[in-house]
C-alpha cells in the first residue's frame, strides 16, 4: 500500500517570535533545524519515492534536513507555491499578542481559526484549501495512485487542507486539529488514494 508522509516545517524565526508569517520567507531557528533532523531520523526506515514542498524556504530547508538525516538525499524534489502557507495578508509580520490588544481576542481568533473568514488582504483556510487541493489531487495523489510513497513538507494550513480531505473532516474538526512542527504523519493509503490508517511518529 502506498504511503503519504506529511510534515509541517520545523520552528521558524517568526513562530518563535509569535508573529503571523504567511508567505513571508523567514528562516528556521536552530530548534526548527533540530526538529527537521529528528523527523528525518523517524522516517529513516520509511520508503520515499518523491518529495514535495512549498515555494518557501522554511519548508524547503526542513525537507533538505529531513532527507539528509534520513539518508535519502537522492530523492526527487518538486516545489510548488500551491503548498505555501495561508497568506495572512496585512497581518504578516505582526505580533499575535499585539493584534489581540489592538483588535480583541475574539477578532484575532476568528482570523486565525475560522474556516471561511480571511484576515485583511489575506486568505481564509477555505481559500488555502481551494489553492492546495487541486495540486494535491493532480500531482501528489497522481503519484500515490501509481504506487509511489510520497513525502510532503509544507505548512500548518496547507497541510490542514490535505488532512481535511484525507480524513474527511468537517471545517469544525479540522480547525480543532493541531499540527506540531516537525512531526511526521504517516498515512497508509489504499491504491485509490483513500485513507486506510494514520500514525503520528514522535
N, C-alpha and C positions, 0 to 999 in steps of 0.2 A: 504493500500500500504506500502511495506517495506521502511525503511529509512536507508540511509548511512550518518553518521556524520563524516566529515573529518576535522581533526585539525592538523595544524603544531605545533610542540613543542613550548613552551614558550622561551623567550630570553635566550640564553646560554651565558656563560662567553666569548666564542670566537666570538659570534655575537656582543657582547658589545665591544670587543677589535678589531673588524673589521678584524678578521683572517679567512682564509679558514679552515673549520672544517672537513667536510667529515666523515670518520669513527673513528676519534679520540674521545674518550669518555670523553667529558667535561661536567661539571655540569650546571644546571640552575643558573641564577642570581636571586636575590630577586625579580626583576621585572618579570622574567620568571615564578617564582612560583606564583606571583600575577596574571599574565596573565592566567595561568592554572586554578587557582581557580575561576577567573572571567568566564572562559569558562564553568566550572562546574556549576556555578550559571545559566548561559544562557541556559544550556541544562537540567536543573533540571526536567522540565516537558516533556522531550522527552524520549520515551521508548528506552531502550538499552538492548538487549539480550546477546550480546557478544562483547568483545573489542579486538582489535588487535593493536600491537605496534611493534617497531623495536627491534633490539638487543642492542640499545644504550641507556644509562641512561637518557639523556635529554628528550627523548621521553617517556621512562618508568616512569620517575618522573613526567612528565607533566600528563600522564594518571592517575597516582596514585592520584595526586592533583585534577584532574577533577572528578574522581569517588568519592573522599572524599567530595568535595564541593557540588556535586550533590546528595549525599546520596545514591550512587549506588555501594558501596564498595564490595557487594557480586557478582558483575558482573564477569563472567569467562573471563580470560585474556589469549590471545595467543600471544607469542613473536616470531618473525622470522626476521632474518637478510635480508631477501628478501625486507623488508620495510626500510632498512637502507638508510641513505643519500647517495647521489652520492659520490663516492670516489674521492677526489681531488688529490690523489697521492702525487707527490713531492711538491705540493703547501700547503699541510696540515700543519697548524700551522703558516704559513707565513702571514704577514700583507698585505692586499689587496693594500693599497696605496704604500707600499714599492715595491710591484711587478709591479705596474704601472710605478714607477720611473725606475725600472730595465729593464722591457720588453716593456714598452709603453702602453698607454691607449687602443689602438686597439687590441693588442695581449691579454691582460687580459680580455677585453670584449669578445673576441672570446672564450677564455677558459671558461668564466662564462656563456655566453649566446648563444653560438651556439648550434645547436641541435646535431650535429654528430662529433664535434671536441673535443677530450679529452685532458685535461691537461697532462703534462708529468707524466707517471706512473699511471694515473687515469682513470676515466670513463667520457664519454660524457652523456648528457641527454638520448640519444638513447640507450646507454649501460645500463643506470639505468632503463629505461623503459623495456628493454628486460629481466632484472632481476626481476623487481617488478610485471609486468603484469601477468605472468603465475601464480604466487602465488595469486594475486588479483582475477584472473578469477576462479582458482580452489577452493580456501578456502573462500575468502570473498564473492564473488558472489555466491558461493555454499550455504553459509548461507542465503544470501538475497533471493535466489530462493526458499528457504524453508520457506520464510515469516518472517525471523528474522530481527530485527533492529540492525544495526552494527555500532559501533564507531571505527574509525581508527585514532590513534595518531602517526604520523610519521614525515616526514621531508619535506623541501621545494621541493626537486626534486623527491623524491619517490611519494609525493602527486601530484606533477605536472603530473607524469606519469598516475596516476589514473584519474585526472581531464581531461587530454587529451583524454583518452579513453571514459569516461562517456559523455563528452560534444562534442565528435567527432571533436576536434580541429586540425588544421594543426600545423606543427612544428613552423611556424612563430607566430601563435596565442598563443600557449602555452608559448613561450619564452617571450611574452609581458605580460603575466599574473603574477601578484604579489600575493603571498600568505602570508598574515601577520601572525606573530607568535601569537598563542593562540586564533585565531578567528575561530569559528566553521562554516563550510559549511554544511548545511543540505540538502541532496539530497532526494527528493521524487522519488522513483523508481517504475517502473512497475514490475509486477511479474516475467518478464523475465530478469530483471536487467537493462533494458534501462532507461534513464533519463526521468522523467516527468517534474520536475522543481527543482530549487535550490534556497536556501535562505541563505544569509550571516547574521549570528547573531552577533550583536555588541552593 
